[in-house]
Amino acid sequence: MSTTPEGKVKAQVKKILDAHKIYHFSPPGMGLGRAGIPDIIACHNGRFIGIECKAGKGQPTLLQSRELGRIDLAGGKTFVIRETNVNDIVEFIWANN
């Protein structure tokens, strides 16, 4: 089974989080849970992190943007990660160790 471009981004992010021993999980999709929840939820040094993964020029939906904004307002950290900015996660980890 081939992996989608977005699936490849998710796998890269999970690999980085695993390498740094950062707690994370992917909420179930397919209509379960609340719409717009980020693809990956993580916690690093007590800080809540929401990561939405996109491929190419893909943009978050309005529901996804709303959820990312709610996380930011609550003091969490959010990312929209693509193939071109995966290192933003690494930079955040190193800056917050």
C-alpha positions in Angstrom: 0.0 0.0 0.0 1.5 3.4 -1.0 1.7 6.2 1.5 0.1 9.6 0.6 2.3 12.7 0.5 0.6 13.9 3.7 1.2 10.4 5.2 4.9 10.8 4.5 5.0 14.1 6.4 3.2 12.5 9.3 5.7 9.7 9.4 8.6 12.2 9.4 7.1 14.1 12.3 6.5 11.0 14.3 10.0 9.8 13.7 11.4 13.1 15.0 9.1 13.0 18.1 10.1 9.3 18.7 13.8 10.1 18.4 13.5 12.8 21.0 11.3 10.6 23.3 8.4 13.1 23.1 4.9 11.8 24.0 2.5 11.9 21.1 -0.5 10.3 19.5 -2.7 10.6 16.5 -6.4 11.1 17.3 -8.8 8.9 15.4 -10.3 10.3 12.3 -13.2 9.0 10.2 -15.9 11.0 12.0 -14.8 10.0 15.5 -14.0 12.8 18.0 -14.3 16.5 17.3 -13.8 17.9 13.8 -10.6 19.8 13.1 -8.4 18.3 15.7 -4.7 18.3 14.6 -3.2 15.2 13.1 -0.7 14.8 15.9 -1.0 15.8 19.6 2.2 15.9 21.6 3.5 17.1 24.9 7.1 18.3 25.4 8.4 19.6 28.8 4.8 20.2 29.9 3.7 22.1 26.8 0.8 21.0 24.7 1.6 20.8 21.0 -0.9 20.4 18.1 0.6 19.5 14.7 -1.4 19.6 11.5 0.4 17.9 8.6 0.0 19.0 5.0 1.6 18.1 1.7 2.7 20.6 -0.9 0.7 23.8 -0.8 -2.2 22.2 1.2 -3.8 24.5 3.7 -5.6 23.8 7.0 -9.4 23.7 6.7 -11.4 26.3 8.6 -12.2 23.8 11.3 -8.5 22.9 11.6 -7.5 26.5 11.7 -10.1 27.1 14.5 -8.7 24.3 16.6 -5.1 25.4 16.1 -6.1 28.9 17.2 -7.9 27.5 20.3 -4.7 25.6 21.2 -2.6 28.8 20.8 -5.1 30.8 22.9 -4.8 28.2 25.7 -1.0 28.6 25.7 -0.1 25.5 23.6 2.1 25.5 20.6 0.9 24.7 17.1 2.5 23.9 13.8 1.4 23.3 10.2 4.1 21.0 8.9 4.9 20.3 5.3 7.9 18.6 3.6 9.6 22.0 3.5 9.5 22.9 7.2 9.8 19.6 9.1 12.8 21.0 10.9 10.6 23.6 12.6 9.7 20.8 15.1 13.4 20.0 15.8 14.2 23.7 16.3 11.3 24.0 18.8 12.5 20.9 20.7 16.0 22.2 21.0 14.8 25.7 22.0 12.7 24.2 24.7 15.0 21.6 26.3 
